[in-house]
Amino acid sequence: MEDPRYQIEREIVEVVEKFEECEFALEEFTHARHLTVACWYLCTLSGDKALQRMRDGLQRFIAHHKKQGYHETITRFWMELLENYLCQCLPATSLTSKVNGAIERFAKKDVLFSYYTRELVMSDAARAAWVAPDLRPIADPDRVIVKAEFICILKAMTNS
């Protein structure tokens, strides 16, 4: 199944609506669509509401399909990783560009294993509750500082 590339925001909203209504078959709710929904929540909801909405939606979706497998650490990892990515986007970046960029940048689910050892993230403890990464932190503090400096320089240039 091909990854989506969104042209307009309405296409993203339709993915979110289909997810929330459990209209996707299990195999249709691809990694790219997971990322789409997560980005939408992070861009439209404040604080912990985005994580809670994703958590509730995934649990409802899994139950609807009579499956088990919700994983708290993986869910929160992706939400934090995407939030970090979205915070690095310039404020004027369109939602479609942000989502398309996230899908492109994080196309492979295996990025998880550059933050976690397989043993830790696949543990029962990590499945049930949040476990912080054991290989490296999700947010790169140097990148956040560089971005803040860049934005300050950009603002200074536009105000002069």
C-alpha positions as CSV (number, residue, x, y, z in Angstrom):
1,M,0.0,0.0,0.0
2,E,1.4,3.3,-1.0
3,D,2.0,6.1,1.5
4,P,-0.3,9.0,1.2
5,R,0.9,12.4,0.1
6,Y,-1.6,15.0,1.0
7,Q,-2.6,17.9,-1.3
8,I,-5.2,19.6,1.0
9,E,-6.0,19.5,4.7
10,R,-9.4,17.9,4.1
11,E,-7.6,14.7,3.0
12,I,-5.9,14.6,6.5
13,V,-9.2,15.2,8.2
14,E,-10.8,12.3,6.3
15,V,-8.1,9.9,7.5
16,V,-8.6,11.1,11.1
17,E,-12.4,10.7,10.8
18,K,-12.1,7.2,9.3
19,F,-9.7,6.2,12.1
20,E,-12.0,7.6,14.8
21,E,-15.0,5.8,13.3
22,C,-13.0,2.6,13.0
23,E,-13.7,2.5,9.2
24,F,-10.2,1.4,8.3
25,A,-9.5,-2.3,8.0
26,L,-6.5,-3.3,10.1
27,E,-4.2,-3.5,7.1
28,E,-5.4,-0.2,5.8
29,F,-4.4,1.7,8.9
30,T,-0.7,1.9,7.9
31,H,2.2,3.4,9.7
32,A,1.8,6.5,7.5
33,R,-1.8,6.8,8.5
34,H,-0.8,6.4,12.2
35,L,1.6,9.3,11.7
36,T,-1.1,11.3,9.9
37,V,-3.5,11.0,12.8
38,A,-0.8,11.7,15.4
39,C,0.3,14.8,13.6
40,W,-3.3,16.0,13.3
41,Y,-3.9,15.6,17.1
42,L,-0.6,17.3,17.9
43,C,-1.4,20.2,15.7
44,T,-5.0,20.7,16.8
45,L,-5.1,19.8,20.5
46,S,-3.2,21.2,23.4
47,G,-0.8,19.4,25.7
48,D,-1.7,15.9,27.0
49,K,-5.0,16.0,25.1
50,A,-3.3,14.9,21.9
51,L,-1.7,11.9,23.6
52,Q,-4.9,10.9,25.3
53,R,-6.9,11.2,22.1
54,M,-4.4,9.0,20.3
55,R,-4.3,6.5,23.1
56,D,-8.1,6.3,23.3
57,G,-8.4,6.0,19.5
58,L,-5.9,3.2,19.2
59,Q,-7.5,1.3,22.0
60,R,-10.9,1.7,20.5
61,F,-9.6,0.8,17.0
62,I,-7.9,-2.4,18.3
63,A,-11.0,-3.4,20.3
64,H,-13.2,-2.8,17.3
65,H,-11.1,-5.3,15.3
66,K,-11.2,-7.7,18.2
67,K,-7.4,-7.6,18.6
68,Q,-5.0,-7.0,21.5
69,G,-1.8,-5.2,21.3
70,Y,-1.9,-1.7,22.5
71,H,1.6,-0.6,23.5
72,E,1.9,2.5,25.8
73,T,5.6,3.1,25.3
74,I,5.4,2.9,21.5
75,T,2.4,5.2,21.3
76,R,4.0,7.8,23.6
77,F,7.3,7.5,21.8
78,W,5.8,8.3,18.4
79,M,3.8,11.2,19.9
80,E,6.9,12.7,21.5
81,L,9.0,12.1,18.4
82,L,6.4,13.7,16.2
83,E,5.9,16.6,18.6
84,N,9.6,17.3,18.6
85,Y,9.6,17.2,14.8
86,L,6.6,19.5,14.5
87,C,8.1,22.0,16.9
88,Q,11.0,22.3,14.5
89,C,8.8,23.3,11.6
90,L,8.6,27.0,10.9
91,P,5.3,28.5,12.1
92,A,4.1,29.3,8.6
93,T,4.5,25.7,7.4
94,S,1.2,24.3,6.3
95,L,-0.4,21.3,8.0
96,T,-0.2,19.3,4.8
97,S,3.6,20.0,4.5
98,K,4.1,19.1,8.2
99,V,2.3,15.8,7.8
100,N,3.9,14.9,4.5
101,G,7.3,15.8,6.0
102,A,6.7,13.6,9.0
103,I,5.6,10.7,6.8
104,E,8.7,11.1,4.6
105,R,11.1,11.5,7.6
106,F,9.7,8.7,9.7
107,A,8.7,6.3,6.9
108,K,10.3,3.4,8.6
109,K,8.9,2.2,11.9
110,D,12.4,0.9,12.8
111,V,13.5,4.4,13.9
112,L,12.1,3.2,17.3
113,F,15.2,1.0,17.6
114,S,17.6,3.9,17.4
115,Y,16.1,5.1,20.7
116,Y,15.3,1.8,22.4
117,T,16.9,-1.6,22.7
118,R,14.6,-4.3,21.4
119,E,14.5,-6.0,24.8
120,L,13.4,-2.9,26.6
121,V,10.7,-1.7,24.2
122,M,9.2,-5.2,23.8
123,S,9.0,-5.9,27.5
124,D,5.7,-6.3,29.3
125,A,6.6,-3.2,31.4
126,A,7.0,-1.0,28.3
127,R,3.8,-2.4,26.9
128,A,1.8,-1.5,30.0
129,A,3.3,1.9,30.9
130,W,5.7,4.5,29.6
131,V,9.4,3.6,29.7
132,A,11.9,6.2,28.7
133,P,14.4,5.4,25.8
134,D,17.5,3.6,26.9
135,L,19.7,4.5,23.9
136,R,19.2,8.2,23.4
137,P,16.7,10.9,24.3
138,I,13.8,11.7,21.9
139,A,14.4,15.4,21.9
140,D,17.9,16.5,20.7
141,P,18.6,19.5,23.0
142,D,21.2,20.9,20.6
143,R,18.7,20.9,17.7
144,V,16.1,22.7,19.9
145,I,18.7,25.4,20.8
146,V,19.7,25.8,17.1
147,K,16.1,26.1,16.1
148,A,15.4,28.8,18.7
149,E,18.4,30.8,17.6
150,F,17.3,30.4,14.0
151,I,13.8,31.7,14.7
152,C,15.3,34.7,16.7
153,I,17.5,35.5,13.7
154,L,14.6,35.2,11.3
155,K,12.4,37.5,13.5
156,A,15.2,40.1,13.7
157,M,15.6,40.0,10.0
158,T,11.9,40.5,9.3
159,N,11.6,43.3,11.9
160,S,14.4,45.4,10.5
